[in-house]
């Protein structure tokens, strides 16, 4: 027969071992959870970094840029206006949408049968009639389409314009309040300017100077090339002994207002030698223009002596 005190000692020992084992397992479990939480946190941070870098780096990737073409009503009961849309540039790179050069939202991209994109029969028939009538396009059996990933979130900037859009050839279409808006794709690396832009950036980029549809004359000189900021706002480049840049607003394809925003010239000094005079420009997404006036022996040694600020108003005036 085992003495009572020995039984008590054995029980205490067993309880101690059990408690130690449980604590050890609990600590191991908590440690694993902590490691997992750290890993999840690190992954989350890495994803944010990746996404941030993707959004920032995408500025260096060629984008598909779409400019306003026209708007038509889906029925006689709708009155459509282009005021909100005709100055916008929609750009697509990967699954990201940019409006006037600023990142806006991500989208889902895919192909879908036209009958499924327009599930109501009357809509399907309507588009089969509207597209040939107004755009000289036939509705294909399959549509390339995009959908805003944040279609039902108030903070989505893209929602102010559309949730879904579809593409036919070089055109992008979306509907808003009974009106069908059409944007046309511009070729890559041509003369479409995505803001913000500076003189240095446009001079050193892959922008190409295209022949003008109509020769634009300023102060007796015809522009050597032009770049489009908006449908009615151009950057004009004049080559020669004095290189010049102008920003010009148009009405009915004629210059309404203009401003000298860039210059590079060499002036002979009385005491001998020469001095280079420069005007550099910076234009942001809100069409605000900053000018820097500088001079020096060359561009690298130039010193800024004056700055000026302008903006382009909604009525196409260039205001200081």
BELGINOR-V428715 format. One record per backbone hydrogen bond with DSSP energy under -0.5 kcal/mol. NH is the residue of the N-H (numbers start at 0). CO is the residue of the C=O. If there is no record, write none. Layout:
{{NH/CO} {NH/CO}}
This chain:
{{6/2} {7/3} {8/4} {9/5} {10/6} {11/7} {12/8} {13/9} {14/10} {15/11} {16/12} {17/13} {18/14} {19/15} {20/16} {21/17} {22/18} {23/19} {24/20} {25/21} {26/22} {27/23} {28/24} {29/25} {30/26} {31/27} {32/28} {33/29} {34/30} {35/31} {36/32} {37/33} {38/34} {39/35} {40/36} {41/37} {42/38} {43/39} {44/40} {45/41} {46/42} {47/43} {48/44} {49/45} {50/46} {51/47} {52/48} {53/49} {54/50} {55/51} {56/52} {57/53} {58/55} {59/56} {60/57} {63/91} {64/62} {64/185} {65/89} {66/183} {67/87} {68/181} {69/181} {71/179} {73/177} {77/74} {79/77} {84/81} {85/81} {87/84} {89/65} {89/87} {90/97} {91/63} {92/95} {95/92} {96/104} {97/90} {98/101} {99/88} {99/97} {101/98} {103/96} {104/96} {106/94} {107/146} {109/144} {111/142} {113/140} {115/112} {116/112} {117/113} {118/115} {118/116} {123/119} {124/120} {125/121} {126/122} {127/123} {128/124} {128/125} {129/125} {130/126} {132/128} {133/129} {134/129} {134/130} {135/131} {136/130} {139/137} {142/111} {143/166} {144/109} {145/164} {146/107} {147/162} {148/105} {150/147} {152/149} {155/152} {159/156} {160/157} {161/157} {164/145} {165/172} {166/143} {167/170} {170/167} {171/182} {172/165} {173/180} {175/178} {178/175} {179/71} {180/173} {180/178} {181/69} {182/171} {183/66} {184/169} {185/64} {189/186} {192/190} {192/227} {194/192} {195/282} {196/282} {198/280} {201/197} {202/198} {203/199} {207/189} {209/207} {209/225} {216/214} {217/220} {220/217} {222/215} {223/236} {224/236} {225/209} {226/234} {227/190} {228/226} {228/232} {229/232} {232/229} {233/247} {234/226} {235/233} {235/245} {236/224} {237/243} {238/236} {242/240} {242/263} {243/237} {244/261} {245/235} {246/258} {247/233} {248/256} {249/231} {250/253} {253/250} {255/248} {256/248} {258/246} {260/244} {260/258} {261/244} {262/278} {263/242} {264/276} {266/274} {268/272} {271/268} {274/266} {275/295} {276/264} {277/293} {278/262} {279/291} {281/289} {282/196} {283/287} {286/283} {288/309} {289/281} {290/307} {291/279} {292/305} {293/277} {293/291} {294/302} {295/275} {301/298} {302/294} {304/292} {305/292} {307/290} {309/288} {310/318} {311/286} {312/310} {312/316} {315/312} {318/310} {318/316}}
